[in-house]
Structure formats: C-alpha cells, structure tokens
C-alpha cells in the first residue's frame, strides 16, 4: 500500500488541521534493567522451560504497522493505529 509522506490531518496540540510528516514506527531496543525484563529473566532462569509457551503455528500472515505522525508546525508526534499490511511504501505526492 502506498502512503503519502506528508498528510494534512488534525493536530491535538495546535487544535487545527496541519501538515504532518508520516514515518513508520519502529520500537526501540528493550532495556535489560527494566522491572519487567528483570522479572522475565528471573523466571526463565534455571532448569525448565520458558515462562510462556512458544507458538507452534502462526495464524496471521502480516504484522500491524503503526504510522508516526509529526506536526510540521509544533513538532508534536503521535501514533496512528496500526493496520495490517503485507507491504507499505511511503511516497512523495505532488
């Protein structure tokens, strides 16, 4: 699916429609010292299996892609709800 690199949409901080730059959201590296990560490592420690069962078969073919919208006026960044796509392409329109 082709998505324009710049779209005009509502900005909650400006309280009006402004031009936003669109990019694909990518999560950052997990922090090894975060409480949840420490708890997960402690439960996985020692003999035995993982804390949660590993999935044998995948029901879904695609992953959800979230879009990151950045306002060109104030720089406010927000995420747009993820949609399932096999292929995503950001294109210049104009």
N, C-alpha and C positions, 0 to 999 in steps of 0.2 A: 504494500500500500504506500502511495506517495503522500507525504505530508509536507505542507509548506513550511519553510524555515522561519518565516515571520507571519504571525496572525494577529488580527485585531480582536481582542476579547476583553472582558471585564477585569479590572484590577481592584481588589478589595481595599488596598491602601489609598489609591488615588480616587476611588469611588466613581470611576468612569471607565469607558472603553478606551484602551490604549493599545499601541502596537507591542506585541510580545515576541521575543525570540524563543524558538522551540528547540529543545535538545532532548536526547533520550536519557532518562535517569539511569544511572549505574550506581549500585550500592558500594560503599567504601569497605575497606578491609575490616574484618572483625577484630575487636580489641580483646587480647588474651587475658587482660586483667579485669574485664567487666564481670560483675557478680554472676550473671547467667552463664557466662563461658566457664568461669571457675567451677560452678556447680556442675555443669555438664562434664567437665574433665574429671572431677572427683567421682562422679557416678560411673564413668566409663573405666575408671582405674581398677586394676587388679584382675582377677580371673572372672570370666563370664562374658556376656555379650554386650552389645550397645544398649543405651538407655531406651531407645525406641526401635521398633523393628524396621529393618531395611525393606524398602518397597521392591517387590519382585517384578511386577509388570506396571507399566505406566499407562494410565487411561487417557491422558491428554498428550497431544502431539506438539502443541505450541506452549510458549510461556507468555505471561502477561507483560506487556511493555508499557511502562508509565512514561508520560511526557513531562518534561520540566519546562515551565513557562516563566520567563523572566521579563518583567516590565521594562521597557526602554526608558520610561520617564523617571521612575523612582528606584528601579533595580530590585523590586520585591519579587521573590521567587516562590512559586507554588507548584505543586504536582497535580497533574490531571490524572483521573482514574485510569488504571491500566486496562488495555484492550488486548484481546488475543490476536496475534498476527504471526504469520509464518515469516514474512519479510517486511521490513519497514525501511523507507528511504526518505530522507529529508531533501526537499528540492527547493531551489530558488524560483520564485514566481515573479514575473514582472517583465 
